[in-house]
Amino acid sequence: MTTAAQSNSLRTPAPVPLADATTLRVGGPARRQVEAATEAEFIDAIRAADDAGEPLLVLGGGSNVLIADDGFDGVVLRDARRGVVVESEDTCGGSSARVPAGQPWDEFVVRAIEEGWMGVEALSGIPGSTGATPVQNVGAYGQEVSDVISSVRTWDRAERRVRTLARVDLRFGYRDSLLKRTLRAPSADRIWGPTPRYVVLDVGFQLVLATRSAPIRYAELAAALGVELGQRAPSVEVREAVLGLRRRKGMVLDADDHDTWSAGSFFTNPILAADDAARLPEGAPRFDAGDGRVKTSAAWLIDHSGFGKGYGLPGPAALSTKHVLALTNRGDASAADLVSLARKVRAGVQAAHGITLVPEPVLVGLTL
């Protein structure tokens, strides 16, 4: 239970539109919002909501969520915990660090580069919280966060206990993990979404000590750095190159740039069986996804289905003028406007190529 001392920092802010807490800047109010400053408060708030049968939305940086205009008829829990705990550091084992779920992700990337910890430099500029990164297995420019995660401590809502999941237990895949799969998978006759069964408390990282990056795996980033694929570069330079590439695509938050009023990439890249991939048009990107499967580009499919950059303008919701994979709020869009655009794009790709795109953000009170 929450002690009197803990309740001093467990705050229940007045209801405000959730649009103010999301990068898409849409969404109505929650029935109740709670902010936790300690792990005990965080767990108590989850337990209290579950005991009362209240829907629960643990909201981090709000960068990967689309919330309905009616808002959320439940409890929105914000994690105010910050900091990085270095558990060990030596030349043989590298750096072992543990980071609370509420810590802004890019601040951790900056810390890692400053400390000479290799492995997250290409994940620079990604908005949101550290706790969200293992759920989606966040990745960009040839790196995935699963490359450097050692374990994730969670609150298991089904078993009502703290549970540590090792990397192998997390079953990471492309933009996927055990954590994400429990958004929809039933447990004890219950569907857990919009918050998974396993709520991230903190993330453990194991990083090599080096001021140069991991081998560059992404051709666009290699070209920006002027190196060959597989070569390494100073991590500081990799960060700056990645931020430059992301800015040109409208993927670095900027209040004055409506191309950044988005959830980042709205659809994941499809992974196809070999037979389905063989039916892709000539020129469609094809990447080995393992197990005989092929990954193709959602952006290419969208662009080659009649939806170019800026599609939807001058309407309230449109594709970014910089990158077709981002659905953007042009200033006064509603969640309904964005869902309508997403449906139109998905239906167009299905009609043109026979592929059904899967949304990447968590949809709260909405479906496609």
C-alpha positions as CSV (number, residue, x, y, z in Angstrom):
1,M,0.0,0.0,0.0
2,T,1.1,3.6,-0.5
3,T,2.4,5.1,2.7
4,A,1.7,8.7,3.9
5,A,5.1,9.8,2.8
6,Q,4.7,8.3,-0.6
7,S,1.3,9.9,-1.1
8,N,3.0,13.3,-0.9
9,S,4.5,12.7,-4.4
10,L,1.7,10.6,-5.9
11,R,-0.2,13.3,-7.7
12,T,-3.6,13.3,-9.4
13,P,-3.5,16.3,-11.8
14,A,-6.7,17.9,-12.9
15,P,-8.2,16.3,-16.1
16,V,-6.6,17.8,-19.2
17,P,-6.9,16.7,-22.8
18,L,-4.5,13.9,-23.5
19,A,-3.6,15.7,-26.7
20,D,-1.2,17.8,-24.5
21,A,0.7,14.6,-23.6
22,T,1.1,13.0,-27.1
23,T,3.2,13.9,-30.1
24,L,0.2,13.7,-32.4
25,R,-1.5,16.3,-30.2
26,V,-4.9,14.7,-30.4
27,G,-7.0,12.9,-27.8
28,G,-9.7,13.8,-25.2
29,P,-9.3,13.8,-21.4
30,A,-8.8,10.8,-19.1
31,R,-11.3,10.0,-16.3
32,R,-8.3,10.2,-13.9
33,Q,-4.6,10.9,-14.2
34,V,-1.9,9.9,-11.7
35,E,1.8,10.7,-11.6
36,A,4.1,8.4,-9.7
37,A,7.5,9.5,-8.4
38,T,8.7,6.2,-7.0
39,E,8.5,2.6,-8.0
40,A,6.3,1.8,-5.0
41,E,3.8,4.4,-6.1
42,F,4.0,3.2,-9.6
43,I,3.1,-0.4,-8.7
44,D,0.5,0.7,-6.2
45,A,-1.3,2.8,-8.9
46,I,-1.3,-0.2,-11.2
47,R,-2.6,-2.5,-8.6
48,A,-5.3,-0.1,-7.5
49,A,-6.6,0.3,-11.0
50,D,-6.6,-3.4,-11.6
51,D,-8.3,-4.1,-8.2
52,A,-11.0,-1.6,-9.1
53,G,-11.5,-3.0,-12.6
54,E,-10.5,0.4,-14.1
55,P,-9.0,0.5,-17.6
56,L,-5.3,1.5,-17.3
57,L,-3.1,3.4,-19.7
58,V,0.5,3.8,-18.7
59,L,1.6,6.8,-20.8
60,G,5.3,7.6,-21.3
61,G,6.4,10.2,-23.8
62,G,3.2,9.9,-25.8
63,S,5.1,9.3,-29.1
64,N,3.6,6.0,-30.1
65,V,-0.1,6.4,-29.3
66,L,-3.2,7.7,-30.9
67,I,-6.0,8.4,-28.4
68,A,-9.7,8.9,-29.3
69,D,-11.3,12.3,-29.3
70,D,-13.6,11.1,-26.5
71,G,-10.5,10.5,-24.4
72,F,-9.9,7.5,-22.1
73,D,-12.5,6.3,-19.6
74,G,-10.0,5.0,-17.1
75,V,-6.7,5.8,-15.3
76,V,-3.8,7.4,-17.1
77,L,-0.5,6.7,-15.2
78,R,2.6,8.8,-15.8
79,D,6.0,7.7,-14.6
80,A,8.0,10.6,-13.2
81,R,11.1,8.5,-12.3
82,R,14.4,9.6,-13.8
83,G,18.1,8.6,-13.7
84,V,20.6,6.0,-14.8
85,V,22.2,3.6,-12.3
86,V,25.6,2.2,-13.4
87,E,25.7,-1.3,-11.8
88,S,29.2,-2.2,-13.1
89,E,31.8,-1.0,-15.6
90,D,35.0,-2.6,-16.7
91,T,36.9,-3.2,-19.9
92,C,36.0,-6.9,-20.0
93,G,32.3,-6.8,-19.2
94,G,31.5,-3.3,-20.5
95,S,28.9,-1.2,-18.8
96,S,25.9,-2.6,-17.1
97,A,23.3,0.1,-16.5
98,R,19.7,0.1,-15.3
99,V,17.3,2.8,-16.3
100,P,13.8,3.5,-14.9
101,A,10.9,3.3,-17.4
102,G,10.1,7.0,-17.1
103,Q,13.5,8.2,-18.2
104,P,13.3,10.0,-21.6
105,W,15.1,7.8,-24.1
106,D,17.2,10.3,-25.9
107,E,18.6,11.6,-22.7
108,F,19.9,8.1,-22.0
109,V,21.4,8.0,-25.5
110,V,23.3,11.2,-24.8
111,R,24.5,9.8,-21.5
112,A,25.7,6.6,-23.2
113,I,27.7,8.5,-25.8
114,E,29.3,10.8,-23.2
115,E,30.3,7.8,-21.1
116,G,31.7,5.9,-24.0
117,W,29.0,3.2,-24.1
118,M,28.5,1.7,-27.6
119,G,25.3,0.4,-29.1
120,V,22.6,3.0,-29.0
121,E,24.1,5.9,-31.0
122,A,22.0,5.1,-34.1
123,L,18.9,5.3,-31.9
124,S,19.4,9.0,-31.3
125,G,16.5,11.4,-31.6
126,I,13.8,8.9,-31.0
127,P,11.1,10.5,-28.7
128,G,9.4,8.7,-25.8
129,S,10.5,7.0,-22.7
130,T,13.0,4.2,-22.0
131,G,10.3,1.9,-20.8
132,A,8.6,2.0,-24.2
133,T,11.7,0.9,-26.1
134,P,11.7,-2.9,-25.3
135,V,7.9,-3.1,-25.9
136,Q,8.3,-2.1,-29.5
137,N,11.8,-3.3,-29.8
138,V,12.6,0.2,-31.1
139,G,15.0,0.3,-34.0
140,A,16.4,2.7,-36.5
141,Y,19.4,3.0,-38.9
142,G,20.5,-0.6,-38.5
143,Q,20.3,-0.8,-34.7
144,E,17.6,-2.3,-32.4
145,V,17.3,-1.7,-28.7
146,S,17.2,-5.5,-28.2
147,D,20.9,-5.6,-29.3
148,V,21.9,-4.1,-25.9
149,I,19.1,-5.1,-23.5
150,S,20.1,-7.6,-20.9
151,S,16.8,-7.8,-18.9
152,V,13.6,-5.9,-18.2
153,R,12.1,-5.7,-14.7
154,T,8.3,-5.7,-14.9
155,W,5.2,-5.7,-12.8
156,D,3.2,-8.8,-13.8
157,R,-0.4,-7.7,-13.6
158,A,-1.6,-11.3,-13.8
159,E,0.6,-12.8,-11.1
160,R,0.7,-9.5,-9.1
161,R,4.4,-9.5,-8.5
162,V,7.7,-8.0,-9.8
163,R,9.1,-10.3,-12.5
164,T,12.4,-9.9,-14.2
165,L,12.5,-11.1,-17.9
166,A,15.9,-12.0,-19.3
167,R,16.6,-11.0,-22.9
168,V,15.8,-14.6,-24.1
169,D,12.4,-14.4,-22.3
170,L,11.5,-11.2,-24.1
171,R,11.3,-13.0,-27.5
172,F,12.2,-9.9,-29.5
173,G,11.3,-9.6,-33.1
174,Y,10.9,-6.8,-35.7
175,R,9.0,-4.1,-33.7
176,D,7.8,-6.8,-31.5
177,S,8.3,-8.5,-28.1
178,L,6.6,-10.6,-25.5
179,L,5.6,-7.4,-23.8
180,K,3.8,-6.0,-26.8
181,R,2.1,-9.4,-27.5
182,T,0.5,-9.2,-24.1
183,L,-1.4,-6.1,-25.1
184,R,-3.9,-8.4,-26.8
185,A,-3.2,-11.9,-25.6
186,P,-5.7,-13.1,-23.0
187,S,-4.6,-14.1,-19.5
188,A,-7.0,-15.4,-16.9
189,D,-9.9,-14.5,-19.2
190,R,-8.7,-10.9,-19.5
191,I,-7.4,-8.8,-22.4
192,W,-4.9,-6.4,-21.0
193,G,-4.7,-3.5,-23.5
194,P,-4.1,-0.7,-23.9
195,T,-1.3,-1.4,-21.3
196,P,0.4,-4.9,-21.5
197,R,0.2,-7.5,-18.8
198,Y,3.9,-6.9,-18.1
199,V,4.4,-3.2,-17.2
200,V,8.0,-2.1,-17.5
201,L,9.6,-0.9,-14.3
202,D,13.2,-0.5,-15.5
203,V,15.4,-1.7,-18.3
204,G,18.9,-3.3,-17.9
205,F,21.5,-2.5,-20.6
206,Q,24.8,-4.2,-21.3
207,L,27.0,-2.0,-23.5
208,V,30.5,-2.3,-24.8
209,L,33.0,0.4,-23.7
210,A,34.0,2.3,-26.9
211,T,33.8,5.8,-28.2
212,R,33.4,4.5,-31.8
213,S,30.1,3.2,-33.0
214,A,28.9,-0.4,-33.6
215,P,29.5,-1.4,-37.3
216,I,27.3,0.7,-39.5
217,R,24.6,-1.5,-41.0
218,Y,22.4,1.0,-42.8
219,A,23.3,2.3,-46.3
220,E,21.8,5.8,-45.9
221,L,23.7,6.3,-42.6
222,A,26.9,5.0,-44.1
223,A,26.6,7.5,-47.0
224,A,25.9,10.4,-44.6
225,L,29.0,9.5,-42.6
226,G,31.2,8.8,-45.7
227,V,32.1,5.3,-44.6
228,E,31.5,1.8,-46.0
229,L,28.9,-0.6,-44.6
230,G,30.4,-2.5,-41.7
231,Q,32.8,0.2,-40.8
232,R,32.7,2.2,-37.6
233,A,32.7,5.9,-36.9
234,P,33.0,8.1,-33.8
235,S,29.7,7.7,-31.9
236,V,29.3,11.5,-31.6
237,E,29.4,11.8,-35.4
238,V,26.9,8.9,-35.8
239,R,24.5,10.8,-33.5
240,E,24.8,14.0,-35.4
241,A,24.4,12.2,-38.7
242,V,21.3,10.3,-37.5
243,L,19.8,13.5,-36.1
244,G,20.4,15.2,-39.5
245,L,18.7,12.3,-41.4
246,R,15.7,12.3,-38.9
247,R,15.3,16.1,-39.2
248,R,15.1,15.9,-43.0
249,K,12.3,13.3,-42.6
250,G,10.4,15.3,-40.0
251,M,11.3,12.8,-37.3
252,V,12.8,15.1,-34.7
253,L,10.1,16.9,-32.6
254,D,9.7,20.6,-33.4
255,A,6.6,22.5,-32.2
256,D,6.8,24.9,-35.2
257,D,7.0,22.1,-37.8
258,H,3.7,20.3,-38.3
259,D,5.5,17.5,-40.1
260,T,6.7,16.4,-36.7
261,W,3.2,16.4,-35.2
262,S,3.1,12.7,-35.7
263,A,3.6,9.3,-34.1
264,G,6.7,8.7,-36.3
265,S,6.3,5.8,-38.7
266,F,2.6,5.0,-38.6
267,F,2.8,1.5,-40.3
268,T,5.4,-1.2,-39.8
269,N,7.3,-2.6,-42.7
270,P,5.5,-5.8,-43.9
271,I,7.2,-9.1,-43.5
272,L,6.1,-11.5,-46.1
273,A,6.3,-15.2,-47.0
274,A,8.6,-15.9,-49.9
275,D,5.6,-16.6,-52.3
276,D,3.9,-13.3,-51.4
277,A,7.2,-11.4,-51.7
278,A,7.6,-12.9,-55.2
279,R,4.5,-11.1,-56.3
280,L,5.8,-7.6,-55.3
281,P,6.4,-5.3,-58.3
282,E,9.8,-5.0,-59.8
283,G,11.7,-2.4,-57.8
284,A,10.0,-3.0,-54.5
285,P,12.6,-3.2,-51.7
286,R,13.3,-6.7,-50.5
287,F,15.3,-7.5,-47.3
288,D,16.1,-10.9,-45.8
289,A,13.9,-11.2,-42.6
290,G,15.1,-14.8,-41.8
291,D,13.2,-18.1,-41.9
292,G,12.7,-17.6,-45.6
293,R,10.7,-14.5,-45.1
294,V,11.2,-11.1,-46.8
295,K,10.7,-7.6,-45.4
296,T,9.6,-4.9,-47.7
297,S,9.1,-1.1,-47.3
298,A,5.8,0.3,-46.1
299,A,6.9,3.7,-47.3
300,W,7.5,2.3,-50.8
301,L,4.1,0.6,-50.9
302,I,2.4,3.8,-49.8
303,D,4.2,5.9,-52.3
304,H,3.5,3.5,-55.1
305,S,-0.2,3.3,-54.3
306,G,-0.9,6.9,-55.1
307,F,-0.2,8.5,-51.7
308,G,2.7,10.9,-52.1
309,K,4.3,13.3,-49.6
310,G,1.8,15.8,-48.4
311,Y,-1.2,13.6,-49.4
312,G,-4.3,15.0,-47.7
313,L,-3.3,18.7,-47.7
314,P,-4.8,21.2,-47.2
315,G,-6.9,19.0,-44.9
316,P,-6.4,18.8,-41.1
317,A,-4.6,15.4,-41.3
318,A,-2.1,14.6,-44.1
319,L,1.0,12.6,-44.8
320,S,4.2,14.4,-43.9
321,T,5.6,16.5,-46.7
322,K,9.0,14.9,-45.8
323,H,8.2,11.2,-45.4
324,V,5.1,9.3,-46.5
325,L,5.2,6.9,-43.5
326,A,4.3,9.7,-41.1
327,L,0.6,10.7,-40.6
328,T,0.6,14.2,-39.3
329,N,-1.7,16.7,-37.6
330,R,-1.6,19.9,-39.5
331,G,-2.7,21.9,-36.5
332,D,-6.3,21.2,-35.8
333,A,-6.8,17.6,-36.7
334,S,-8.9,15.2,-34.6
335,A,-8.2,11.6,-33.9
336,A,-11.0,10.8,-36.2
337,D,-9.3,12.7,-39.0
338,L,-6.1,10.7,-38.6
339,V,-7.9,7.4,-38.4
340,S,-9.8,8.3,-41.6
341,L,-6.5,9.0,-43.4
342,A,-4.9,5.8,-42.1
343,R,-7.8,3.8,-43.3
344,K,-7.7,5.4,-46.7
345,V,-3.9,4.7,-47.0
346,R,-4.2,1.1,-45.8
347,A,-7.1,0.4,-48.2
348,G,-5.2,1.9,-51.1
349,V,-2.1,-0.3,-50.4
350,Q,-4.4,-3.3,-50.1
351,A,-6.1,-2.6,-53.4
352,A,-2.8,-1.9,-55.2
353,H,-0.5,-4.6,-53.8
354,G,-2.7,-7.0,-51.8
355,I,-0.8,-6.2,-48.6
356,T,-2.6,-5.1,-45.4
357,L,-0.4,-2.6,-43.5
358,V,-0.3,-2.9,-39.7
359,P,-0.3,0.2,-37.5
360,E,2.7,0.8,-35.3
361,P,1.2,3.1,-32.7
362,V,-1.1,1.9,-29.9
363,L,-4.7,2.9,-30.7
364,V,-6.7,3.8,-27.7
365,G,-10.5,3.8,-28.1
366,L,-10.0,3.5,-31.9
367,T,-9.6,0.8,-34.5
368,L,-8.7,0.7,-38.2
